[in-house]
Each structure stands twice: as structure tokens, then as C-alpha cells.
Amino acid sequence: MATYEYRCRDCGRFEVRLPIGTASAVFDCPECRSPASRVFSSPYLSQVSPTTARARSREEQSREAPEVVTSVPAPRRRQPPHPALQRLPRP
Ligand SMILES: [Zn+2]
């Protein structure tokens, strides 16, 4: 069995457990019975670091409700190159 994710236009996302390879592109929503399209997302990985999990969660949220800014973000300060790079041979 595998978990497949679908998205209904009115009710949102829901998951369905089906035998592997049997998921169709459209599945009826359990709430309103209208056809919902399949959503492809990364599989759950138990060894994901908290930083990666936060980044993935933020990325998933931005699909539905992107963050809105009111001003242009400040440019990032460029970090100096690592000192070891100075010792590398030059052509
Ligand atoms: Zn629905």
C-alpha cells in the first residue's frame, strides 16, 4: 500500500491509501464527491533534519499562501572566499 495525495478545488488536500501503482490521475473527493486531481510531493523521509523539514514545510505553504513583502529585502552580505581557496593552484 502507498499513500497518494489529491487536491479537491473546494475541500483542499486529502490522502488515499491504495496498492502501489493503482493510483489514478483523478480521485473522487471524500467530502463533496467531485473529482480531485492527484498531487505529486516528496515522500516522507524519517531521517530529515529539522532544518530541512522546516524548509520543506515553508515551501509547501508558499504554494497555497505565499508570503507577501511590503519592501524589497536588503541585499545579502557577500561572504569572503574561504582561505583555503587562496592556496589552490592557479592555471
Ligand atoms: Zn471536495
PDB file of the backbone (N, CA, C, O) and the ligand in Angstrom, with CONECT records:
HET     ZN  A 101       1
ATOM      1  N   MET A   1       0.840  -1.187   0.000  1.00  0.00           N
ATOM      2  CA  MET A   1       0.000   0.000   0.000  1.00  0.00           C
ATOM      3  C   MET A   1       0.879   1.242   0.000  1.00  0.00           C
ATOM      4  O   MET A   1       1.975   1.256   0.562  1.00  0.00           O
ATOM      5  N   ALA A   2       0.378   2.258  -0.632  1.00  0.00           N
ATOM      6  CA  ALA A   2       1.088   3.541  -0.672  1.00  0.00           C
ATOM      7  C   ALA A   2       0.076   4.655  -0.432  1.00  0.00           C
ATOM      8  O   ALA A   2      -1.122   4.497  -0.668  1.00  0.00           O
ATOM      9  N   THR A   3       0.584   5.770   0.038  1.00  0.00           N
ATOM     10  CA  THR A   3      -0.270   6.924   0.275  1.00  0.00           C
ATOM     11  C   THR A   3      -0.164   7.875  -0.911  1.00  0.00           C
ATOM     12  O   THR A   3       0.929   8.296  -1.290  1.00  0.00           O
ATOM     13  N   TYR A   4      -1.298   8.200  -1.483  1.00  0.00           N
ATOM     14  CA  TYR A   4      -1.349   9.127  -2.605  1.00  0.00           C
ATOM     15  C   TYR A   4      -2.110  10.374  -2.176  1.00  0.00           C
ATOM     16  O   TYR A   4      -3.058  10.308  -1.394  1.00  0.00           O
ATOM     17  N   GLU A   5      -1.677  11.492  -2.699  1.00  0.00           N
ATOM     18  CA  GLU A   5      -2.255  12.770  -2.294  1.00  0.00           C
ATOM     19  C   GLU A   5      -3.056  13.365  -3.457  1.00  0.00           C
ATOM     20  O   GLU A   5      -2.617  13.362  -4.607  1.00  0.00           O
ATOM     21  N   TYR A   6      -4.228  13.869  -3.122  1.00  0.00           N
ATOM     22  CA  TYR A   6      -5.093  14.509  -4.119  1.00  0.00           C
ATOM     23  C   TYR A   6      -5.528  15.867  -3.586  1.00  0.00           C
ATOM     24  O   TYR A   6      -5.502  16.116  -2.381  1.00  0.00           O
ATOM     25  N   ARG A   7      -5.925  16.731  -4.496  1.00  0.00           N
ATOM     26  CA  ARG A   7      -6.396  18.054  -4.096  1.00  0.00           C
ATOM     27  C   ARG A   7      -7.740  18.347  -4.749  1.00  0.00           C
ATOM     28  O   ARG A   7      -7.883  18.357  -5.972  1.00  0.00           O
ATOM     29  N   CYS A   8      -8.721  18.586  -3.878  1.00  0.00           N
ATOM     30  CA  CYS A   8     -10.049  18.987  -4.333  1.00  0.00           C
ATOM     31  C   CYS A   8     -10.071  20.515  -4.414  1.00  0.00           C
ATOM     32  O   CYS A   8      -9.518  21.193  -3.548  1.00  0.00           O
ATOM     33  N   ARG A   9     -10.695  21.040  -5.432  1.00  0.00           N
ATOM     34  CA  ARG A   9     -10.743  22.500  -5.591  1.00  0.00           C
ATOM     35  C   ARG A   9     -11.472  23.178  -4.437  1.00  0.00           C
ATOM     36  O   ARG A   9     -11.133  24.299  -4.055  1.00  0.00           O
ATOM     37  N   ASP A  10     -12.464  22.504  -3.888  1.00  0.00           N
ATOM     38  CA  ASP A  10     -13.266  23.127  -2.829  1.00  0.00           C
ATOM     39  C   ASP A  10     -12.814  22.731  -1.431  1.00  0.00           C
ATOM     40  O   ASP A  10     -12.845  23.558  -0.520  1.00  0.00           O
ATOM     41  N   CYS A  11     -12.395  21.482  -1.244  1.00  0.00           N
ATOM     42  CA  CYS A  11     -12.119  20.966   0.105  1.00  0.00           C
ATOM     43  C   CYS A  11     -10.638  20.908   0.451  1.00  0.00           C
ATOM     44  O   CYS A  11     -10.290  20.737   1.620  1.00  0.00           O
ATOM     45  N   GLY A  12      -9.774  21.042  -0.520  1.00  0.00           N
ATOM     46  CA  GLY A  12      -8.350  21.004  -0.230  1.00  0.00           C
ATOM     47  C   GLY A  12      -7.749  19.621  -0.409  1.00  0.00           C
ATOM     48  O   GLY A  12      -8.299  18.769  -1.108  1.00  0.00           O
ATOM     49  N   ARG A  13      -6.610  19.416   0.236  1.00  0.00           N
ATOM     50  CA  ARG A  13      -5.857  18.178   0.049  1.00  0.00           C
ATOM     51  C   ARG A  13      -6.401  17.045   0.905  1.00  0.00           C
ATOM     52  O   ARG A  13      -6.929  17.266   1.995  1.00  0.00           O
ATOM     53  N   PHE A  14      -6.264  15.834   0.392  1.00  0.00           N
ATOM     54  CA  PHE A  14      -6.577  14.638   1.168  1.00  0.00           C
ATOM     55  C   PHE A  14      -5.712  13.499   0.660  1.00  0.00           C
ATOM     56  O   PHE A  14      -5.213  13.527  -0.465  1.00  0.00           O
ATOM     57  N   GLU A  15      -5.547  12.504   1.505  1.00  0.00           N
ATOM     58  CA  GLU A  15      -4.702  11.364   1.173  1.00  0.00           C
ATOM     59  C   GLU A  15      -5.546  10.105   1.029  1.00  0.00           C
ATOM     60  O   GLU A  15      -6.574   9.940   1.685  1.00  0.00           O
ATOM     61  N   VAL A  16      -5.074   9.220   0.146  1.00  0.00           N
ATOM     62  CA  VAL A  16      -5.752   7.951  -0.097  1.00  0.00           C
ATOM     63  C   VAL A  16      -4.700   6.849  -0.077  1.00  0.00           C
ATOM     64  O   VAL A  16      -3.644   6.989  -0.695  1.00  0.00           O
ATOM     65  N   ARG A  17      -4.975   5.767   0.620  1.00  0.00           N
ATOM     66  CA  ARG A  17      -4.057   4.620   0.630  1.00  0.00           C
ATOM     67  C   ARG A  17      -4.555   3.590  -0.372  1.00  0.00           C
ATOM     68  O   ARG A  17      -5.672   3.081  -0.275  1.00  0.00           O
ATOM     69  N   LEU A  18      -3.690   3.302  -1.339  1.00  0.00           N
ATOM     70  CA  LEU A  18      -4.028   2.383  -2.418  1.00  0.00           C
ATOM     71  C   LEU A  18      -2.843   1.457  -2.676  1.00  0.00           C
ATOM     72  O   LEU A  18      -1.714   1.787  -2.314  1.00  0.00           O
ATOM     73  N   PRO A  19      -3.084   0.306  -3.295  1.00  0.00           N
ATOM     74  CA  PRO A  19      -1.957  -0.531  -3.695  1.00  0.00           C
ATOM     75  C   PRO A  19      -1.034   0.245  -4.641  1.00  0.00           C
ATOM     76  O   PRO A  19      -1.485   1.067  -5.439  1.00  0.00           O
ATOM     77  N   ILE A  20       0.243  -0.034  -4.533  1.00  0.00           N
ATOM     78  CA  ILE A  20       1.234   0.681  -5.346  1.00  0.00           C
ATOM     79  C   ILE A  20       0.924   0.496  -6.827  1.00  0.00           C
ATOM     80  O   ILE A  20       0.658  -0.613  -7.291  1.00  0.00           O
ATOM     81  N   GLY A  21       0.965   1.595  -7.549  1.00  0.00           N
ATOM     82  CA  GLY A  21       0.759   1.561  -8.984  1.00  0.00           C
ATOM     83  C   GLY A  21      -0.692   1.617  -9.415  1.00  0.00           C
ATOM     84  O   GLY A  21      -0.975   1.548 -10.611  1.00  0.00           O
ATOM     85  N   THR A  22      -1.619   1.740  -8.481  1.00  0.00           N
ATOM     86  CA  THR A  22      -3.032   1.748  -8.857  1.00  0.00           C
ATOM     87  C   THR A  22      -3.665   3.134  -8.756  1.00  0.00           C
ATOM     88  O   THR A  22      -4.861   3.283  -9.010  1.00  0.00           O
ATOM     89  N   ALA A  23      -2.886   4.147  -8.392  1.00  0.00           N
ATOM     90  CA  ALA A  23      -3.457   5.494  -8.243  1.00  0.00           C
ATOM     91  C   ALA A  23      -3.781   6.080  -9.606  1.00  0.00           C
ATOM     92  O   ALA A  23      -2.971   6.020 -10.531  1.00  0.00           O
ATOM     93  N   SER A  24      -4.961   6.642  -9.716  1.00  0.00           N
ATOM     94  CA  SER A  24      -5.353   7.282 -10.965  1.00  0.00           C
ATOM     95  C   SER A  24      -5.068   8.774 -10.869  1.00  0.00           C
ATOM     96  O   SER A  24      -4.789   9.301  -9.792  1.00  0.00           O
ATOM     97  N   ALA A  25      -5.142   9.440 -12.010  1.00  0.00           N
ATOM     98  CA  ALA A  25      -4.862  10.871 -12.034  1.00  0.00           C
ATOM     99  C   ALA A  25      -5.964  11.666 -11.348  1.00  0.00           C
ATOM    100  O   ALA A  25      -5.733  12.781 -10.880  1.00  0.00           O
ATOM    101  N   VAL A  26      -7.148  11.098 -11.289  1.00  0.00           N
ATOM    102  CA  VAL A  26      -8.296  11.768 -10.666  1.00  0.00           C
ATOM    103  C   VAL A  26      -8.946  10.803  -9.692  1.00  0.00           C
ATOM    104  O   VAL A  26      -9.087   9.615  -9.980  1.00  0.00           O
ATOM    105  N   PHE A  27      -9.346  11.326  -8.523  1.00  0.00           N
ATOM    106  CA  PHE A  27      -9.995  10.503  -7.489  1.00  0.00           C
ATOM    107  C   PHE A  27     -11.121  11.334  -6.901  1.00  0.00           C
ATOM    108  O   PHE A  27     -10.970  12.540  -6.709  1.00  0.00           O
ATOM    109  N   ASP A  28     -12.242  10.702  -6.615  1.00  0.00           N
ATOM    110  CA  ASP A  28     -13.376  11.459  -6.073  1.00  0.00           C
ATOM    111  C   ASP A  28     -13.086  11.925  -4.643  1.00  0.00           C
ATOM    112  O   ASP A  28     -12.602  11.156  -3.813  1.00  0.00           O
ATOM    113  N   CYS A  29     -13.388  13.180  -4.378  1.00  0.00           N
ATOM    114  CA  CYS A  29     -13.178  13.764  -3.059  1.00  0.00           C
ATOM    115  C   CYS A  29     -14.102  13.071  -2.041  1.00  0.00           C
ATOM    116  O   CYS A  29     -15.290  12.893  -2.309  1.00  0.00           O
ATOM    117  N   PRO A  30     -13.558  12.677  -0.867  1.00  0.00           N
ATOM    118  CA  PRO A  30     -14.415  12.013   0.121  1.00  0.00           C
ATOM    119  C   PRO A  30     -15.457  12.948   0.740  1.00  0.00           C
ATOM    120  O   PRO A  30     -16.444  12.477   1.305  1.00  0.00           O
ATOM    121  N   GLU A  31     -15.252  14.262   0.641  1.00  0.00           N
ATOM    122  CA  GLU A  31     -16.190  15.213   1.233  1.00  0.00           C
ATOM    123  C   GLU A  31     -17.339  15.547   0.283  1.00  0.00           C
ATOM    124  O   GLU A  31     -18.511  15.408   0.630  1.00  0.00           O
ATOM    125  N   CYS A  32     -16.981  15.987  -0.914  1.00  0.00           N
ATOM    126  CA  CYS A  32     -18.022  16.503  -1.828  1.00  0.00           C
ATOM    127  C   CYS A  32     -18.234  15.628  -3.066  1.00  0.00           C
ATOM    128  O   CYS A  32     -19.118  15.896  -3.880  1.00  0.00           O
ATOM    129  N   ARG A  33     -17.414  14.579  -3.201  1.00  0.00           N
ATOM    130  CA  ARG A  33     -17.548  13.635  -4.317  1.00  0.00           C
ATOM    131  C   ARG A  33     -17.229  14.235  -5.681  1.00  0.00           C
ATOM    132  O   ARG A  33     -17.517  13.609  -6.701  1.00  0.00           O
ATOM    133  N   SER A  34     -16.649  15.417  -5.728  1.00  0.00           N
ATOM    134  CA  SER A  34     -16.240  15.962  -7.021  1.00  0.00           C
ATOM    135  C   SER A  34     -14.840  15.431  -7.344  1.00  0.00           C
ATOM    136  O   SER A  34     -14.093  15.072  -6.433  1.00  0.00           O
ATOM    137  N   PRO A  35     -14.480  15.376  -8.621  1.00  0.00           N
ATOM    138  CA  PRO A  35     -13.175  14.825  -8.994  1.00  0.00           C
ATOM    139  C   PRO A  35     -12.025  15.725  -8.508  1.00  0.00           C
ATOM    140  O   PRO A  35     -12.040  16.940  -8.701  1.00  0.00           O
ATOM    141  N   ALA A  36     -11.035  15.090  -7.875  1.00  0.00           N
ATOM    142  CA  ALA A  36      -9.861  15.801  -7.367  1.00  0.00           C
ATOM    143  C   ALA A  36      -8.636  15.314  -8.123  1.00  0.00           C
ATOM    144  O   ALA A  36      -8.521  14.126  -8.426  1.00  0.00           O
ATOM    145  N   SER A  37      -7.729  16.220  -8.426  1.00  0.00           N
ATOM    146  CA  SER A  37      -6.540  15.844  -9.191  1.00  0.00           C
ATOM    147  C   SER A  37      -5.416  15.390  -8.260  1.00  0.00           C
ATOM    148  O   SER A  37      -5.311  15.837  -7.118  1.00  0.00           O
ATOM    149  N   ARG A  38      -4.605  14.517  -8.766  1.00  0.00           N
ATOM    150  CA  ARG A  38      -3.501  13.971  -7.987  1.00  0.00           C
ATOM    151  C   ARG A  38      -2.407  15.015  -7.832  1.00  0.00           C
ATOM    152  O   ARG A  38      -2.136  15.796  -8.745  1.00  0.00           O
ATOM    153  N   VAL A  39      -1.783  15.015  -6.655  1.00  0.00           N
ATOM    154  CA  VAL A  39      -0.699  15.940  -6.342  1.00  0.00           C
ATOM    155  C   VAL A  39       0.552  15.113  -6.110  1.00  0.00           C
ATOM    156  O   VAL A  39       0.514  14.119  -5.384  1.00  0.00           O
ATOM    157  N   PHE A  40       1.645  15.507  -6.710  1.00  0.00           N
ATOM    158  CA  PHE A  40       2.916  14.808  -6.510  1.00  0.00           C
ATOM    159  C   PHE A  40       3.763  15.597  -5.532  1.00  0.00           C
ATOM    160  O   PHE A  40       4.031  16.778  -5.751  1.00  0.00           O
ATOM    161  N   SER A  41       4.181  14.959  -4.467  1.00  0.00           N
ATOM    162  CA  SER A  41       5.023  15.617  -3.469  1.00  0.00           C
ATOM    163  C   SER A  41       6.129  14.659  -3.051  1.00  0.00           C
ATOM    164  O   SER A  41       6.093  13.470  -3.368  1.00  0.00           O
ATOM    165  N   SER A  42       7.102  15.191  -2.343  1.00  0.00           N
ATOM    166  CA  SER A  42       8.219  14.351  -1.917  1.00  0.00           C
ATOM    167  C   SER A  42       7.731  13.355  -0.874  1.00  0.00           C
ATOM    168  O   SER A  42       6.874  13.687  -0.055  1.00  0.00           O
ATOM    169  N   PRO A  43       8.259  12.150  -0.894  1.00  0.00           N
ATOM    170  CA  PRO A  43       7.830  11.151   0.083  1.00  0.00           C
ATOM    171  C   PRO A  43       8.324  11.502   1.475  1.00  0.00           C
ATOM    172  O   PRO A  43       9.305  12.229   1.632  1.00  0.00           O
ATOM    173  N   TYR A  44       7.646  10.989   2.471  1.00  0.00           N
ATOM    174  CA  TYR A  44       8.050  11.243   3.844  1.00  0.00           C
ATOM    175  C   TYR A  44       9.365  10.507   4.115  1.00  0.00           C
ATOM    176  O   TYR A  44       9.473   9.298   3.907  1.00  0.00           O
ATOM    177  N   LEU A  45      10.331  11.243   4.570  1.00  0.00           N
ATOM    178  CA  LEU A  45      11.629  10.666   4.899  1.00  0.00           C
ATOM    179  C   LEU A  45      11.874  10.882   6.380  1.00  0.00           C
ATOM    180  O   LEU A  45      11.924  12.020   6.848  1.00  0.00           O
ATOM    181  N   SER A  46      12.028   9.783   7.124  1.00  0.00           N
ATOM    182  CA  SER A  46      12.137   9.896   8.580  1.00  0.00           C
ATOM    183  C   SER A  46      13.477  10.471   9.013  1.00  0.00           C
ATOM    184  O   SER A  46      13.593  10.936  10.147  1.00  0.00           O
ATOM    185  N   GLN A  47      14.484  10.458   8.165  1.00  0.00           N
ATOM    186  CA  GLN A  47      15.809  10.929   8.560  1.00  0.00           C
ATOM    187  C   GLN A  47      16.049  12.387   8.165  1.00  0.00           C
ATOM    188  O   GLN A  47      17.200  12.819   8.087  1.00  0.00           O
ATOM    189  N   VAL A  48      15.012  13.131   7.921  1.00  0.00           N
ATOM    190  CA  VAL A  48      15.166  14.524   7.513  1.00  0.00           C
ATOM    191  C   VAL A  48      15.534  15.377   8.725  1.00  0.00           C
ATOM    192  O   VAL A  48      14.950  15.225   9.798  1.00  0.00           O
ATOM    193  N   SER A  49      16.499  16.270   8.550  1.00  0.00           N
ATOM    194  CA  SER A  49      16.911  17.145   9.638  1.00  0.00           C
ATOM    195  C   SER A  49      15.804  18.170   9.909  1.00  0.00           C
ATOM    196  O   SER A  49      14.987  18.442   9.029  1.00  0.00           O
ATOM    197  N   PRO A  50      15.771  18.736  11.114  1.00  0.00           N
ATOM    198  CA  PRO A  50      14.752  19.748  11.416  1.00  0.00           C
ATOM    199  C   PRO A  50      14.825  20.948  10.477  1.00  0.00           C
ATOM    200  O   PRO A  50      13.795  21.521  10.119  1.00  0.00           O
ATOM    201  N   THR A  51      16.030  21.329  10.079  1.00  0.00           N
ATOM    202  CA  THR A  51      16.181  22.461   9.160  1.00  0.00           C
ATOM    203  C   THR A  51      15.537  22.143   7.813  1.00  0.00           C
ATOM    204  O   THR A  51      14.828  22.974   7.244  1.00  0.00           O
ATOM    205  N   THR A  52      15.785  20.949   7.314  1.00  0.00           N
ATOM    206  CA  THR A  52      15.194  20.544   6.040  1.00  0.00           C
ATOM    207  C   THR A  52      13.681  20.431   6.160  1.00  0.00           C
ATOM    208  O   THR A  52      12.949  20.814   5.248  1.00  0.00           O
ATOM    209  N   ALA A  53      13.219  19.908   7.282  1.00  0.00           N
ATOM    210  CA  ALA A  53      11.776  19.776   7.483  1.00  0.00           C
ATOM    211  C   ALA A  53      11.104  21.147   7.512  1.00  0.00           C
ATOM    212  O   ALA A  53      10.028  21.325   6.942  1.00  0.00           O
ATOM    213  N   ARG A  54      11.746  22.129   8.185  1.00  0.00           N
ATOM    214  CA  ARG A  54      11.185  23.490   8.217  1.00  0.00           C
ATOM    215  C   ARG A  54      11.168  24.099   6.819  1.00  0.00           C
ATOM    216  O   ARG A  54      10.183  24.716   6.414  1.00  0.00           O
ATOM    217  N   ALA A  55      12.265  23.920   6.084  1.00  0.00           N
ATOM    218  CA  ALA A  55      12.342  24.476   4.735  1.00  0.00           C
ATOM    219  C   ALA A  55      11.293  23.839   3.829  1.00  0.00           C
ATOM    220  O   ALA A  55      10.664  24.526   3.024  1.00  0.00           O
ATOM    221  N   ARG A  56      11.107  22.537   3.960  1.00  0.00           N
ATOM    222  CA  ARG A  56      10.106  21.847   3.137  1.00  0.00           C
ATOM    223  C   ARG A  56       8.697  22.313   3.497  1.00  0.00           C
ATOM    224  O   ARG A  56       7.863  22.527   2.617  1.00  0.00           O
ATOM    225  N   SER A  57       8.440  22.469   4.793  1.00  0.00           N
ATOM    226  CA  SER A  57       7.128  22.935   5.228  1.00  0.00           C
ATOM    227  C   SER A  57       6.848  24.345   4.720  1.00  0.00           C
ATOM    228  O   SER A  57       5.742  24.643   4.267  1.00  0.00           O
ATOM    229  N   ARG A  58       7.861  25.212   4.799  1.00  0.00           N
ATOM    230  CA  ARG A  58       7.697  26.584   4.307  1.00  0.00           C
ATOM    231  C   ARG A  58       7.445  26.599   2.800  1.00  0.00           C
ATOM    232  O   ARG A  58       6.627  27.372   2.301  1.00  0.00           O
ATOM    233  N   GLU A  59       8.161  25.734   2.090  1.00  0.00           N
ATOM    234  CA  GLU A  59       7.983  25.669   0.647  1.00  0.00           C
ATOM    235  C   GLU A  59       6.579  25.182   0.293  1.00  0.00           C
ATOM    236  O   GLU A  59       5.953  25.689  -0.637  1.00  0.00           O
ATOM    237  N   GLU A  60       6.093  24.192   1.045  1.00  0.00           N
ATOM    238  CA  GLU A  60       4.747  23.685   0.775  1.00  0.00           C
ATOM    239  C   GLU A  60       3.690  24.740   1.082  1.00  0.00           C
ATOM    240  O   GLU A  60       2.701  24.861   0.359  1.00  0.00           O
ATOM    241  N   GLN A  61       3.899  25.507   2.162  1.00  0.00           N
ATOM    242  CA  GLN A  61       2.934  26.560   2.495  1.00  0.00           C
ATOM    243  C   GLN A  61       2.916  27.653   1.438  1.00  0.00           C
ATOM    244  O   GLN A  61       1.872  28.245   1.165  1.00  0.00           O
ATOM    245  N   SER A  62       4.075  27.919   0.844  1.00  0.00           N
ATOM    246  CA  SER A  62       4.143  29.005  -0.128  1.00  0.00           C
ATOM    247  C   SER A  62       3.386  28.668  -1.408  1.00  0.00           C
ATOM    248  O   SER A  62       3.081  29.561  -2.199  1.00  0.00           O
ATOM    249  N   ARG A  63       3.081  27.394  -1.616  1.00  0.00           N
ATOM    250  CA  ARG A  63       2.292  27.025  -2.799  1.00  0.00           C
ATOM    251  C   ARG A  63       0.881  27.603  -2.702  1.00  0.00           C
ATOM    252  O   ARG A  63       0.336  28.115  -3.679  1.00  0.00           O
ATOM    253  N   GLU A  64       0.304  27.512  -1.508  1.00  0.00           N
ATOM    254  CA  GLU A  64      -1.077  27.938  -1.319  1.00  0.00           C
ATOM    255  C   GLU A  64      -1.178  29.392  -0.861  1.00  0.00           C
ATOM    256  O   GLU A  64      -2.065  30.124  -1.300  1.00  0.00           O
ATOM    257  N   ALA A  65      -0.276  29.807   0.013  1.00  0.00           N
ATOM    258  CA  ALA A  65      -0.328  31.157   0.578  1.00  0.00           C
ATOM    259  C   ALA A  65       1.081  31.743   0.631  1.00  0.00           C
ATOM    260  O   ALA A  65       1.734  31.703   1.674  1.00  0.00           O
ATOM    261  N   PRO A  66       1.542  32.280  -0.479  1.00  0.00           N
ATOM    262  CA  PRO A  66       2.901  32.830  -0.490  1.00  0.00           C
ATOM    263  C   PRO A  66       3.036  34.033   0.435  1.00  0.00           C
ATOM    264  O   PRO A  66       2.098  34.808   0.623  1.00  0.00           O
ATOM    265  N   GLU A  67       4.222  34.166   1.003  1.00  0.00           N
ATOM    266  CA  GLU A  67       4.478  35.302   1.875  1.00  0.00           C
ATOM    267  C   GLU A  67       4.502  36.575   1.029  1.00  0.00           C
ATOM    268  O   GLU A  67       5.042  36.594  -0.077  1.00  0.00           O
ATOM    269  N   VAL A  68       3.909  37.629   1.568  1.00  0.00           N
ATOM    270  CA  VAL A  68       3.860  38.898   0.869  1.00  0.00           C
ATOM    271  C   VAL A  68       4.752  39.879   1.605  1.00  0.00           C
ATOM    272  O   VAL A  68       4.647  40.025   2.822  1.00  0.00           O
ATOM    273  N   VAL A  69       5.625  40.549   0.880  1.00  0.00           N
ATOM    274  CA  VAL A  69       6.502  41.545   1.487  1.00  0.00           C
ATOM    275  C   VAL A  69       6.038  42.925   1.049  1.00  0.00           C
ATOM    276  O   VAL A  69       5.415  43.087  -0.001  1.00  0.00           O
ATOM    277  N   THR A  70       6.356  43.918   1.878  1.00  0.00           N
ATOM    278  CA  THR A  70       5.961  45.289   1.559  1.00  0.00           C
ATOM    279  C   THR A  70       7.135  46.125   1.077  1.00  0.00           C
ATOM    280  O   THR A  70       6.955  47.261   0.638  1.00  0.00           O
ATOM    281  N   SER A  71       8.349  45.560   1.160  1.00  0.00           N
ATOM    282  CA  SER A  71       9.514  46.275   0.659  1.00  0.00           C
ATOM    283  C   SER A  71      10.523  45.270   0.106  1.00  0.00           C
ATOM    284  O   SER A  71      10.435  44.067   0.349  1.00  0.00           O
ATOM    285  N   VAL A  72      11.464  45.799  -0.631  1.00  0.00           N
ATOM    286  CA  VAL A  72      12.488  44.940  -1.224  1.00  0.00           C
ATOM    287  C   VAL A  72      13.446  44.497  -0.117  1.00  0.00           C
ATOM    288  O   VAL A  72      13.919  45.338   0.647  1.00  0.00           O
ATOM    289  N   PRO A  73      13.742  43.212  -0.012  1.00  0.00           N
ATOM    290  CA  PRO A  73      14.671  42.760   1.023  1.00  0.00           C
ATOM    291  C   PRO A  73      16.065  43.353   0.826  1.00  0.00           C
ATOM    292  O   PRO A  73      16.489  43.617  -0.299  1.00  0.00           O
ATOM    293  N   ALA A  74      16.770  43.555   1.942  1.00  0.00           N
ATOM    294  CA  ALA A  74      18.128  44.086   1.874  1.00  0.00           C
ATOM    295  C   ALA A  74      19.035  43.064   1.196  1.00  0.00           C
ATOM    296  O   ALA A  74      18.860  41.860   1.384  1.00  0.00           O
ATOM    297  N   PRO A  75      19.991  43.530   0.420  1.00  0.00           N
ATOM    298  CA  PRO A  75      20.895  42.573  -0.230  1.00  0.00           C
ATOM    299  C   PRO A  75      21.706  41.812   0.805  1.00  0.00           C
ATOM    300  O   PRO A  75      22.074  42.346   1.851  1.00  0.00           O
ATOM    301  N   ARG A  76      21.974  40.556   0.487  1.00  0.00           N
ATOM    302  CA  ARG A  76      22.766  39.737   1.399  1.00  0.00           C
ATOM    303  C   ARG A  76      24.229  40.162   1.343  1.00  0.00           C
ATOM    304  O   ARG A  76      24.766  40.502   0.289  1.00  0.00           O
ATOM    305  N   ARG A  77      24.850  40.130   2.514  1.00  0.00           N
ATOM    306  CA  ARG A  77      26.270  40.454   2.556  1.00  0.00           C
ATOM    307  C   ARG A  77      27.047  39.273   1.982  1.00  0.00           C
ATOM    308  O   ARG A  77      26.870  38.129   2.399  1.00  0.00           O
ATOM    309  N   ARG A  78      27.892  39.572   1.036  1.00  0.00           N
ATOM    310  CA  ARG A  78      28.669  38.503   0.403  1.00  0.00           C
ATOM    311  C   ARG A  78      29.792  38.071   1.339  1.00  0.00           C
ATOM    312  O   ARG A  78      30.521  38.897   1.888  1.00  0.00           O
ATOM    313  N   GLN A  79      29.911  36.765   1.507  1.00  0.00           N
ATOM    314  CA  GLN A  79      30.945  36.254   2.402  1.00  0.00           C
ATOM    315  C   GLN A  79      32.277  36.189   1.661  1.00  0.00           C
ATOM    316  O   GLN A  79      32.310  35.878   0.470  1.00  0.00           O
ATOM    317  N   PRO A  80      33.385  36.483   2.365  1.00  0.00           N
ATOM    318  CA  PRO A  80      34.698  36.373   1.710  1.00  0.00           C
ATOM    319  C   PRO A  80      34.986  34.914   1.387  1.00  0.00           C
ATOM    320  O   PRO A  80      34.496  34.017   2.073  1.00  0.00           O
ATOM    321  N   PRO A  81      35.782  34.671   0.341  1.00  0.00           N
ATOM    322  CA  PRO A  81      36.093  33.285  -0.016  1.00  0.00           C
ATOM    323  C   PRO A  81      36.864  32.597   1.105  1.00  0.00           C
ATOM    324  O   PRO A  81      37.588  33.241   1.865  1.00  0.00           O
ATOM    325  N   HIS A  82      36.700  31.300   1.194  1.00  0.00           N
ATOM    326  CA  HIS A  82      37.392  30.508   2.217  1.00  0.00           C
ATOM    327  C   HIS A  82      38.910  30.646   2.017  1.00  0.00           C
ATOM    328  O   HIS A  82      39.381  30.623   0.880  1.00  0.00           O
ATOM    329  N   PRO A  83      39.681  30.789   3.109  1.00  0.00           N
ATOM    330  CA  PRO A  83      41.145  30.971   2.964  1.00  0.00           C
ATOM    331  C   PRO A  83      41.829  29.835   2.212  1.00  0.00           C
ATOM    332  O   PRO A  83      42.842  30.062   1.551  1.00  0.00           O
ATOM    333  N   ALA A  84      41.308  28.646   2.299  1.00  0.00           N
ATOM    334  CA  ALA A  84      41.944  27.521   1.611  1.00  0.00           C
ATOM    335  C   ALA A  84      41.901  27.700   0.098  1.00  0.00           C
ATOM    336  O   ALA A  84      42.744  27.156  -0.615  1.00  0.00           O
ATOM    337  N   LEU A  85      40.923  28.461  -0.396  1.00  0.00           N
ATOM    338  CA  LEU A  85      40.832  28.673  -1.845  1.00  0.00           C
ATOM    339  C   LEU A  85      42.026  29.456  -2.367  1.00  0.00           C
ATOM    340  O   LEU A  85      42.392  29.323  -3.535  1.00  0.00           O
ATOM    341  N   GLN A  86      42.644  30.283  -1.502  1.00  0.00           N
ATOM    342  CA  GLN A  86      43.808  31.071  -1.928  1.00  0.00           C
ATOM    343  C   GLN A  86      45.019  30.177  -2.194  1.00  0.00           C
ATOM    344  O   GLN A  86      45.909  30.539  -2.964  1.00  0.00           O
ATOM    345  N   ARG A  87      45.044  29.018  -1.557  1.00  0.00           N
ATOM    346  CA  ARG A  87      46.199  28.130  -1.696  1.00  0.00           C
ATOM    347  C   ARG A  87      46.074  27.163  -2.875  1.00  0.00           C
ATOM    348  O   ARG A  87      47.014  26.422  -3.162  1.00  0.00           O
ATOM    349  N   LEU A  88      44.956  27.159  -3.544  1.00  0.00           N
ATOM    350  CA  LEU A  88      44.787  26.251  -4.678  1.00  0.00           C
ATOM    351  C   LEU A  88      45.656  26.705  -5.848  1.00  0.00           C
ATOM    352  O   LEU A  88      45.858  27.906  -6.029  1.00  0.00           O
ATOM    353  N   PRO A  89      46.175  25.768  -6.648  1.00  0.00           N
ATOM    354  CA  PRO A  89      46.999  26.139  -7.799  1.00  0.00           C
ATOM    355  C   PRO A  89      46.177  26.922  -8.820  1.00  0.00           C
ATOM    356  O   PRO A  89      44.992  26.662  -9.027  1.00  0.00           O
ATOM    357  N   ARG A  90      46.828  27.868  -9.435  1.00  0.00           N
ATOM    358  CA  ARG A  90      46.192  28.712 -10.454  1.00  0.00           C
ATOM    359  C   ARG A  90      46.672  28.262 -11.832  1.00  0.00           C
ATOM    360  O   ARG A  90      47.810  27.813 -11.969  1.00  0.00           O
ATOM    361  N   PRO A  91      45.841  28.373 -12.832  1.00  0.00           N
ATOM    362  CA  PRO A  91      46.269  27.983 -14.177  1.00  0.00           C
ATOM    363  C   PRO A  91      47.295  28.964 -14.741  1.00  0.00           C
ATOM    364  O   PRO A  91      47.765  28.787 -15.865  1.00  0.00           O
TER     365      PRO A  91
HETATM  366 ZN    ZN A 101     -14.223  18.191  -2.194  1.00  0.00          ZN2+
END
